[in-house]
């Protein structure tokens, strides 16, 4: 009996060629864990879901900022076209024209920056569902429902998957 137990233990220990740690790269409270230790998982299968409230609020704020900055850019661009026409007709000093040109470039840059921040927030929100990057078996869960993870600074380990 002892021999069979040891043999089975060794088989289990060596049945996985590699182990990989799965990390969360977002922060928030773990709302739901979809697997338990010992479960078989497929690549892309959800392991857990982290609250997306922080990211949803950021997305809403940034969407509003994009609308505001688009309106500002359009107004400045329209003004710039007017000033350009006056400058080309020698009715406006070059320095005033250049000031409006700089304002236009600055407004465009601010709009593009806010759009980039919005894309980042949406991308991070998509990472609130942590999926298995491999097919294998859940060897160990490192977080549970109600746990706080903070993977924005340093990726937060959430599970270990054994792969054959």
N, C-alpha and C positions, 0 to 999 in steps of 0.2 A: 504494500500500500504506500509506504513512504517513497519508494522508488517511482511509482506511477505519479504521485503528487509532484515530485521534483521534476520529472520528465515533462509533465504538462506545464509546469511553471516556466521551465526553460524554453519550451516551444512558444509560449505566449511572449516571453521576453525577447525572443529573437525573430518573431514573426513580422516585425516592422523594420524595414531597412533604414528608414529615416523618420525623424520627428521634426515637425515644423511648428514654430510658435506663431499664432495668428495675433495680429495687433489691431487695435482701434486707433484711428488717427483723428478722431473727433473727441469732443468732451460732452459730458452729460450723464444723466442717470440711466442705468440699464433698465428699460421698461419690460422687456420680455426676453427670456432665454428659450430658444426653440429646440435645443438638443440637451442631452445629458451624457455624462461620461459613459463610454462604451458604445454609443450610437455610431452607426455607419453614416457617413456623409458623402455626398457627391460634390464635385467642383461646382461652385456657384450657389450651393445650398445655404440659405440663411442660418446663421448660428445664433445671433442675438440682435435685438434692436435697441438703440440708444435714443433717448428723447431728442427730438429735433426742434423743440421749442426755441432754443437759442438761435438756431439757424433760420427758422421760419420768421422770427422777428427781424433778424438782420436782413433777410431777403425783402421783406415788406418795406423796411426803411430804405434800402438801397433802390428798390423799384421806384419809390417816390422821389428819391434824389435824382435818378436818371431822368424822370419826366421834367423835373425842375431845371436840371442842367441842359437838357435838350432845348427847352423853351428859351433859356438864357442864351445858348449858343445861336439859335435861330435869330433872335433879336439882334445880337451883336453882329452876326453875319450880314443881316439886312442893313444895319447902320454902316458897316464897313463898306458895302457896295455903294452906298450913297456917298460916303466920304471919298472913296476911290474915284468916283465920277467927278466930284468937285476938284480933287487933286489933279486929275488928268486935264481938266479945263483951266488949271492954274488959279482956282478960286479958293484953294486951301493950302496952308503951309505943309511942307513935307513932314515936319515933326509931328503934326497932328495926325496925318495919314499913317505914319509909322506907329504912333501910339495905338491907333485902332487896329492896326495889323497885329500888333503884339497882343492886344486884348482878345482878338479873334483866336489866335493860336493858343492862348492860355485857356479860353473857354472850351475849345476843342479838346485840349489835353485833360482838363478837369472832367469833362464828359467821358472820355475814354477810360480814365482812371476809375471812375465810379462804375462804368460798365464792367470793367475787369474785376472789381471787388464783388459785384453782383454775381458774375460767373463763378468766382471762387466760393462764395457763400452757397450757391446752388450745388456746386460740386461737393462741398463738405456735407451738405444736407443729404446728398445721395449716399454718403459713407456712413450714415447713422444705422443702416442695416449692414451688419458685419457678416460677410459670407465666407464660406470655406474656399480657400484658394486651391485646394487639392481634394482628390478623392481619397478617403481613408477612414480612420476611426478616431473619435474624440477620446483622447487619452486622459486629458485633464481640463476641466473648466477652471479658469482663474478668477472669474467674476460671477456674481449671481444677480438676480433681480433686486433692484434697489441700490446696487453698488454704484459709486460714482467713478467714472473713468475720465482721465484727462490726457488724451492722446495728441493734443495740438502742439505741445512743447516737445515731448518725447513720446513716440508711439507706445501705447499702453497694451501690454500683453493680456489677451482675453481667453485664449485656449491653446492647447497643444494637440496637433493632429498627427497621428501615426500613418505613414504612407508605406505601402509595400514596394 
